[in-house]
Amino acid sequence: MALSSHTHSFSVLSVSKTTENGNRRRRARMVVKMAASTSEMAAAFEEGQLERPKWSGKTPLSRLVGALIAFKPLSSVLKLGARQVLIRTAEKGDIPWREMTKEILESDVYKELESIQNPSLVYPDYYLNPFHAYDEGNLSWLAAAEAEPATMSMVRRAIPNASTVDEANEVVRGNWLQAIEQHHLQYSRTTIIRDILDIGCSVGVSTRFLADKFTSANVTGLDLSPYFLSVAQYKEKKKGPRKNPIKWMHANAEDTGFAPQSFDLVSISYVFHECPERAIINILKEAFKLLRPGGTIVVSDQSPKSKILQEMSPVLFTLLKSTEPFLDEYHLTDLEGRMKGVGFINVQTGLTDPRHRTLTATVPC
């Protein structure tokens, strides 16, 4: 898709509460602020006073929480509690978690597995850890069936004053997509995005947003979980044909098998907090290799500088850490520095919603 020149500035979207006729009620109001860079976009959202939350990294509080989580009987209770909180929070936000999960599990999604799965793929050791309160991590049908309601719940938590998931997505996904568009237009030698790779695409939520935004591009979603990819392919088939159908790839992001310089845009959304630093570095190296000169990488994930995350209650951050084995390592990783070390230039970073940062960078021409 050609990026038109008028997109040098883009809208920063946020949602706030309003009062009308003296009665306080929840109503969404889209606030538009013009910005010229991702860093200026961050001004629309609030950073905390610390580099990272006190409950993460190598702080005494982090070590204490880690010791509690390491006690297996307590860990099991925490994971169960985390799961119940996720489901209850989602359903309070009008996300039909159980209904959506049942619909997938009782569908013909299982037929997609044979065409998706790469039986020769060797999973990296870190990927075999339990994630998100699933003992099998991302390698299960239940995790795949619950991935989309979990993603919807994440978006609602990020923008709690939005009246609907769609409205929250206008902020979370809208700011992310505009950061991509603005960065590519400003720093790429070409304004055309022809080929896109979505690394860690899960069940294809971010992949579909990219395909809907860049309608002329060839989009590929890549993930380590064949179960997630099966759900992605199943749901995409139900939506009907596209001009450029999305391709789904079961592969390791550290060594994708794609030829060098195959893509103009590589996107990595909500992936790195589930990876050890060694995997983050390897994925960044692979992305650098896969991008054409002037190509853009975009990384979205938790922001250690988020005021909301830094002020999270002890109960919530303990539950969170019980389901995320590499969260401390992620918060300690100098992501901007690692991107520069790999060879990326024009590294930009900023909050694109109250909880998440978006980093964009360029492969030198």
C-alpha positions in Angstrom: 0.0 0.0 0.0 1.3 3.4 -0.9 1.5 5.8 2.1 0.2 9.2 1.2 2.2 12.2 2.1 -0.4 13.8 4.4 0.3 11.1 7.0 3.5 12.8 8.3 1.3 13.7 11.3 -1.1 11.3 12.9 -3.8 11.3 15.5 -3.1 10.0 19.0 -6.3 8.5 20.3 -7.3 8.1 23.9 -10.5 7.6 25.8 -11.7 9.6 28.8 -14.7 9.8 31.1 -17.1 12.7 30.7 -19.8 14.2 32.9 -23.1 15.3 31.4 -26.0 17.2 33.2 -24.3 16.7 36.5 -24.6 12.9 36.4 -21.3 11.0 36.0 -21.5 8.2 33.5 -19.2 6.2 31.3 -19.1 7.5 27.8 -16.3 7.3 25.3 -14.9 10.5 23.9 -12.2 10.2 21.3 -9.5 12.9 21.9 -7.4 13.7 18.9 -4.0 15.2 19.3 -1.7 15.7 16.4 1.8 14.3 16.7 4.9 14.1 14.5 6.6 11.1 16.2 6.0 8.0 18.3 7.8 9.7 21.2 5.3 12.6 21.1 2.5 10.1 21.0 3.6 8.9 24.4 2.8 12.3 25.9 -0.9 11.4 25.5 -0.3 8.6 28.1 1.4 8.7 31.5 4.8 7.2 32.4 5.8 6.3 35.9 8.8 7.6 37.8 10.8 4.4 37.5 12.6 2.6 34.7 10.6 -0.5 35.5 8.1 -1.6 38.2 9.5 -2.5 41.6 8.0 -5.9 41.3 10.1 -6.8 38.2 13.8 -7.3 37.6 16.2 -8.1 40.4 14.7 -6.0 43.2 14.0 -7.5 46.7 10.2 -7.4 46.0 10.7 -9.2 42.7 12.9 -11.8 44.4 10.2 -12.3 47.1 7.4 -12.8 44.5 9.7 -15.1 42.6 10.3 -17.3 45.7 6.5 -17.5 46.3 5.9 -18.5 42.7 8.6 -21.1 42.8 6.8 -23.0 45.7 4.8 -25.4 43.5 1.7 -25.8 45.7 1.3 -22.1 45.9 2.2 -21.7 42.2 -0.7 -23.9 41.2 -3.1 -21.9 43.3 -1.8 -18.6 41.8 -2.2 -19.9 38.2 -5.7 -21.0 38.9 -6.5 -17.6 40.5 -4.9 -15.8 37.5 -7.1 -17.7 35.1 -10.2 -17.0 37.0 -9.4 -13.3 37.2 -8.8 -13.2 33.5 -12.1 -14.9 32.6 -14.1 -12.9 35.2 -12.6 -9.6 34.1 -13.3 -10.4 30.5 -17.0 -11.3 31.0 -17.5 -8.2 33.1 -16.3 -6.3 30.1 -18.9 -7.9 27.9 -16.4 -10.3 26.3 -18.1 -13.7 26.1 -15.0 -15.7 27.0 -16.6 -19.1 27.7 -19.0 -18.8 24.7 -16.2 -17.9 22.3 -14.0 -20.7 23.6 -16.8 -23.3 23.3 -17.5 -22.1 19.7 -13.9 -22.9 18.7 -13.6 -26.2 20.6 -16.8 -27.5 19.1 -16.0 -26.4 15.6 -14.1 -28.1 12.7 -10.9 -26.2 13.6 -9.1 -29.5 14.1 -9.1 -30.2 10.4 -6.8 -27.2 9.8 -3.9 -28.7 11.8 -2.7 -31.1 9.1 -2.2 -28.3 6.6 -0.6 -26.0 9.1 1.7 -28.1 11.2 5.4 -28.6 10.4 6.1 -32.0 11.9 9.9 -31.5 11.6 9.9 -28.3 13.6 12.0 -28.5 16.8 10.6 -26.2 19.6 13.1 -24.1 21.5 13.4 -25.0 25.1 11.8 -21.8 26.5 8.7 -22.4 24.5 7.9 -25.6 26.3 7.4 -23.7 29.6 3.9 -23.3 31.0 2.4 -19.9 29.9 -0.7 -18.1 30.9 -1.8 -20.8 33.4 -1.7 -23.5 30.8 0.6 -26.4 31.7 1.2 -27.1 28.0 1.8 -23.4 27.4 0.8 -22.4 23.9 0.8 -25.9 22.6 -2.8 -26.8 23.3 -6.3 -26.4 21.8 -7.6 -24.7 25.0 -4.9 -22.0 24.8 -5.7 -21.5 21.1 -9.4 -21.4 21.7 -9.1 -18.8 24.5 -6.4 -16.6 22.8 -8.9 -14.2 21.1 -11.0 -13.5 24.1 -7.8 -13.1 26.1 -6.5 -10.6 23.5 -9.8 -8.7 23.6 -9.6 -8.6 27.4 -6.1 -7.2 27.2 -7.3 -4.4 25.0 -10.2 -3.6 27.3 -7.8 -3.4 30.3 -5.6 -1.1 28.4 -8.4 1.3 27.7 -10.8 0.8 30.6 -13.1 3.7 29.8 -13.9 2.5 26.3 -17.5 1.4 26.0 -16.7 -1.5 23.7 -13.8 -3.7 22.6 -14.0 -2.1 19.1 -13.6 1.4 20.6 -10.7 0.2 22.7 -9.1 -1.2 19.6 -9.4 2.2 17.9 -6.9 3.4 20.4 -4.7 0.3 20.9 -4.5 -0.9 17.3 -5.2 2.5 15.8 -2.1 4.1 17.4 0.0 1.1 16.6 -0.9 1.1 13.0 -0.4 4.9 12.7 3.0 4.6 14.3 4.0 2.0 11.6 2.6 4.2 8.8 4.3 7.4 10.1 7.7 5.7 10.7 7.8 4.0 7.3 6.9 7.1 5.5 9.5 9.2 7.3 12.4 6.8 7.2 12.0 4.3 4.4 13.4 4.9 0.9 10.1 3.7 -0.5 6.6 4.5 0.6 5.2 1.1 -0.6 4.7 -1.8 1.7 4.5 -4.9 -0.4 5.3 -7.8 1.9 4.5 -8.0 5.7 5.6 -10.7 8.2 3.7 -10.8 11.5 6.0 -12.7 13.9 4.3 -14.4 16.9 0.9 -13.9 15.2 -1.0 -16.2 17.6 -4.6 -16.7 16.3 -4.1 -13.9 13.7 -5.7 -10.9 15.4 -2.8 -8.5 14.7 -2.3 -10.2 11.3 -5.8 -9.3 10.2 -5.4 -5.7 11.4 -2.3 -5.4 9.2 -4.0 -7.0 6.3 -7.0 -4.7 6.7 -4.8 -1.6 6.9 -2.3 -2.5 4.1 -4.8 -4.0 1.6 -2.4 -4.3 -1.3 0.3 -6.1 0.7 1.1 -9.8 0.9 0.7 -10.7 4.6 2.2 -13.7 6.4 1.4 -14.7 10.0 4.1 -16.8 11.6 3.9 -18.6 15.0 5.4 -21.6 16.9 2.0 -22.9 17.9 0.2 -25.0 15.2 -2.9 -24.8 17.4 -2.9 -21.0 17.3 -2.3 -21.1 13.6 -5.1 -23.6 13.0 -7.5 -21.2 14.8 -6.1 -18.3 12.7 -6.7 -20.1 9.4 -10.1 -21.4 10.5 -11.3 -17.9 11.4 -9.9 -16.3 8.3 -11.7 -18.8 6.1 -14.9 -18.0 7.8 -14.5 -14.3 7.1 -14.4 -14.9 3.3 -11.9 -14.3 0.6 -9.4 -11.4 0.5 -7.8 -9.9 -2.6 -4.5 -11.0 -1.1 -5.1 -14.0 1.2 -3.1 -14.2 4.4 -0.5 -17.0 4.5 0.1 -18.9 7.8 3.5 -20.3 8.6 4.4 -22.7 11.4 8.1 -21.8 12.1 10.6 -20.6 14.7 11.0 -16.8 14.6 14.7 -17.2 15.4 15.2 -19.1 12.1 12.1 -18.7 9.8 13.5 -20.2 6.7 12.6 -17.2 4.6 15.1 -15.7 2.1 16.9 -12.5 3.1 15.3 -9.2 2.2 11.9 -10.8 1.7 9.8 -8.2 3.6 9.2 -4.4 3.8 7.6 -4.6 7.3 8.1 -7.1 10.2 5.7 -6.8 13.1 6.2 -8.4 16.5 3.3 -7.8 18.9 3.0 -8.9 22.5 5.7 -11.6 22.0 8.9 -10.5 23.7 7.6 -10.6 27.2 7.2 -14.3 26.7 10.9 -14.7 25.6 14.3 -14.9 27.3 16.7 -12.2 26.2 18.7 -14.6 24.0 15.6 -15.4 22.0 14.7 -11.7 21.7 18.2 -11.0 20.3 17.9 -13.9 17.8 14.5 -12.8 16.6 15.7 -9.2 16.1 18.7 -10.5 14.1 16.3 -12.6 12.0 14.0 -9.7 11.4 16.9 -7.5 10.3 18.0 -10.2 7.8 14.5 -10.6 6.4 13.8 -6.9 5.9 14.7 -5.1 2.7 16.9 -1.9 2.8 14.7 0.8 4.2 12.3 -1.7 5.7 10.5 -1.2 9.0 10.3 -3.3 12.2 7.6 -2.6 14.7 7.6 -4.1 18.2 4.7 -3.7 20.6 4.6 -5.0 24.1 4.4 -4.1 27.8 6.1 -0.9 28.7 8.2 -1.1 31.9 7.7 2.7 32.2 3.9 2.5 32.2 2.5 4.3 35.3 -0.3 1.8 35.5 2.0 -1.2 35.5 4.3 0.4 38.0 1.4 1.0 40.4 -0.2 -2.4 40.0 -1.5 -3.9 43.2 0.6 -6.8 44.9 -2.2 -9.3 44.2 -2.4 -8.5 40.5 1.4 -8.4 39.9 1.9 -11.7 41.7 -0.8 -13.3 39.6 0.7 -11.8 36.5 4.2 -13.0 37.2 2.9 -16.5 38.0 1.8 -16.9 34.4 4.7 -15.2 32.7 8.0 -17.0 33.3 10.2 -14.5 31.4 8.7 -11.2 32.5 11.6 -10.2 34.7 14.1 -10.9 31.9 12.0 -8.9 29.5 11.7 -5.9 31.8 15.5 -5.9 32.3 16.2 -6.1 28.5 17.4 -2.8 26.9 15.2 -3.4 23.9 16.2 -0.1 22.1 19.8 -0.9 22.7 19.4 -4.5 21.4 17.8 -3.2 18.3 20.6 -0.7 17.6 23.1 -3.5 18.4 21.6 -5.6 15.7 22.0 -2.8 13.2 18.6 -1.0 13.1 18.6 2.8 12.9 16.0 5.5 13.6 14.9 3.6 16.7 11.8 5.3 18.1 9.8 4.3 21.2 6.8 5.6 23.1 3.6 4.6 24.8 0.8 4.0 22.3 -1.7 3.2 25.1 -1.4 3.4 28.9 0.1 0.0 29.3 2.1 -0.7 26.1 4.9 0.8 24.1 5.6 0.6 20.4 9.1 0.6 19.0 9.8 1.3 15.4 13.1 1.2 13.5 14.6 1.0 10.1 17.1 -1.2 8.2 19.7 1.1 6.6 19.5 1.6 2.9 
